[in-house]
Amino acid sequence: MNLTQIDLRLPYKHKYEDNFNPDTWCVPELYWYYLRGYPTGNIEKVNIIVSDNIYDETPMSVFGFREAYLPFDFDTYFTSNKLDKKKMQLEAIHTGMIQIANKEGWDTVPLSDAYNKCLKNNLEYKFDVGKLKSSPNRKYKVGFWCNWDIDVFELYWVLYDKSNNEIKRQKFLEKPPYEGEFIYYAKWKWLDSSKVLLEDKYKYGKHETWIISVL
């Protein structure tokens, strides 16, 4: 079994919950992206819980799920710029994952590799979505490109010629970062030779649809 989700969060009803939790989507997703295929036995989900309080309780350990508790400097976090906030999140995620990996006997080398790749890419989670799809007349192809940041989720459509040379790129959707997960489950198709239909197929999403004129 492989890891499918890493969450960075605060304890329930923590005083900073409304200010911190909305930020904590893109960095865990980026770290997880570099761990695809990482074997974790029967564990699918990990929670890294940060707080300004010291925890005496034992982290939960149930089938398919593990968690780690870590101290966190919120005064520094909330006065930092965006990049430094991302770095603080990454440090917490990586520290928590190393703790869990050592307990579970997982290989920690892929964790360090994921950490270093995040830094090498300046903690930017930008990626192409799925595969390009050809228009009915075979003259064009269309794809989507995502920028997932701690303060915004942006989605662009990208038009190519039949030889995969980019013709045009345009942002058409902006959401809060906590609504970005739908993109992993999005489906799209050409309606005709100038319009594309994009559908949110995420079972926990809003099930929205968009008709996009690309020509």
HELIX and SHEET records of a PDB file:
HELIX    1   1 GLU A   17  PHE A   20  1                                   4    
HELIX    2   2 ASN A   21  ASP A   23  5                                   3    
HELIX    3   3 CYS A   26  TYR A   33  1                                   8    
HELIX    4   4 PHE A   74  PHE A   78  1                                   5    
HELIX    5   5 LYS A   82  GLU A  104  1                                  23    
HELIX    6   6 VAL A  109  LYS A  120  1                                  12    
HELIX    7   7 PRO A  177  TYR A  185  5                                   9    
SHEET    1   A 4 GLN A   5  ARG A   9  0                                        
SHEET    2   A 4 LYS A  45  SER A  51  1                                        
SHEET    3   A 4 PHE A  65  PRO A  71  1                                        
SHEET    4   A 4 SER A  61  VAL A  62 -1                                        
SHEET    1   B 4 TYR A 125  SER A 134  0                                        
SHEET    2   B 4 TYR A 140  TRP A 148 -1                                        
SHEET    3   B 4 PHE A 153  ASP A 161 -1                                        
SHEET    4   B 4 GLU A 166  LYS A 175 -1                                        
SHEET    1   C 3 LYS A 187  TRP A 190  0                                        
SHEET    2   C 3 LYS A 195  GLU A 199 -1                                        
SHEET    3   C 3 THR A 209  SER A 213 -1                                        
END                                                                             
